[in-house]
Amino acid sequence: MRIGVPREIKDGERRVALLPDGVSALCGAGHTVVVEQDAGAAVGFSDEAYRAAGATLAAAPDAVWSSEVVVKVKELQPPEYPRLAAGTTVCGFAQLGRDRALLATVLAARVRVLAFETIRDGQGGAPLLAPMSRIAGRLAPFAGAQALGTDRGGSGVLLPGVDDVPGAVVVVIGAGAAGAQAAHVAAALGCRVTLVSRGAVRLAAAAAAIAANGGRVAARTLAELGDDGFAAMLAEADLVIGAVLEPGRLSPKLITREHLRAMRAGSAFVDIGIDQGGIAQTSRMTSVSAPTFVDERVVHYAVPNMPSLVARTATFALAAAALPYVRRLAERGVARALDDDPALAAGAMVWEGVVADPRLAADAGMSAAVAPWRW
């Protein structure tokens, strides 16, 4: 099989989907891997390293996009749309639910899209999304610290406090991979942290894990708080971190404009789940080069590719997680690989002009086709 690895072009994106050792494994199995020049340069992997691993280096993107399978990191960008060829399988974080224009484009192009965010493992986990979520969670308090700076319009709260000045009041909404890590880091920095979740079991597990590592957080479910308690908690926060994510679905809007208006001017909100639309009515996507905006007097940080801020670490984690799935697609062919592995098939978003994922179809108001690769 011919596998293409493009250079990422999204604002601030520096990750690469496959590293030279992964290329070596694929080429050693008889596959052809075409890597766009400088695809790994930003994370310390030269073209020569890829060439030594057996890759064919492409000076222009067209040679990469003519591959049977294209493995990338972030969602397709407008300059890449004209390069889509019918029947090509595009693997990466797809983010089709929040972008109707992108969904229409991939359907019209009759490509196949396998979304990293919805691929599952044998235990129902998200092996490609989870490491990126953990990284984003660990970064979120530092993003919040940036947003609280007076140069960004923040009120100038120092997260860990100093001397007799206590640490910031931080509310983390969501107790999954991202939220648990955000709460852990914020607690370690000396913040006064409340971790909030809709699910009591996951919340208790996250709080126990943080306590086992010496951290202290208060844990509350949304049901325990009620509407008034939730609003009051947000109003007292210096920093709110939104970490609610339902892979393949748009995020629920848990934070209203009224909630934000009640917060102190210059407080901050970091929306980790902005890739899926974000959890606030004010949420809108920002970028690495312009990460914040102010709405309702609250500084919003909503960068969709936060892990790219630590691109080398994130690339090692993502490439290691992705390689087994890429090898499976190459060895068995895409359709057979999906048939053989329902957890991998959970990543199939669209297939040659039809929506294959029922969650995506529900959000888009469309009908979903059942296993269209069998047609």
Sequence and secondary structure as in RCSB ss.txt:
>XXXX:A:sequence
MRIGVPREIKDGERRVALLPDGVSALCGAGHTVVVEQDAGAAVGFSDEAYRAAGATLAAAPDAVWSSEVVVKVKE
LQPPEYPRLAAGTTVCGFAQLGRDRALLATVLAARVRVLAFETIRDGQGGAPLLAPMSRIAGRLAPFAGAQALGT
DRGGSGVLLPGVDDVPGAVVVVIGAGAAGAQAAHVAAALGCRVTLVSRGAVRLAAAAAAIAANGGRVAARTLAEL
GDDGFAAMLAEADLVIGAVLEPGRLSPKLITREHLRAMRAGSAFVDIGIDQGGIAQTSRMTSVSAPTFVDERVVH
YAVPNMPSLVARTATFALAAAALPYVRRLAERGVARALDDDPALAAGAMVWEGVVADPRLAADAGMSAAVAPWRW
>XXXX:A:secstr
 EEEE    STT    S  HHHHHHHHHTT EEEEETTTTGGGT  HHHHHHTT EEESSHHHHHTSSEEE SS 
  GGGGGG  TT EEEE    TT HHHHHHHHHHT EEEETTT   TTS  TTHHHHHHHHHHHHHHHHHHHHSG
GGT     TT BTTB   EEEEE  SHHHHHHHHHHHHTT EEEEEES HHHHHHHHHHHHHTT  EEEEEHHHH
HHHHHHHHHHT SEEEE    TTS     B HHHHHTS TT EEEEGGGGGT SBTT     SSS EEEETTEEE
E  TTGGGGGHHHHHHHHHHHHHHHHHHHHHH HHHHHHH HHHHTTEEEETTEE  HHHHHHHT    SSGGG 
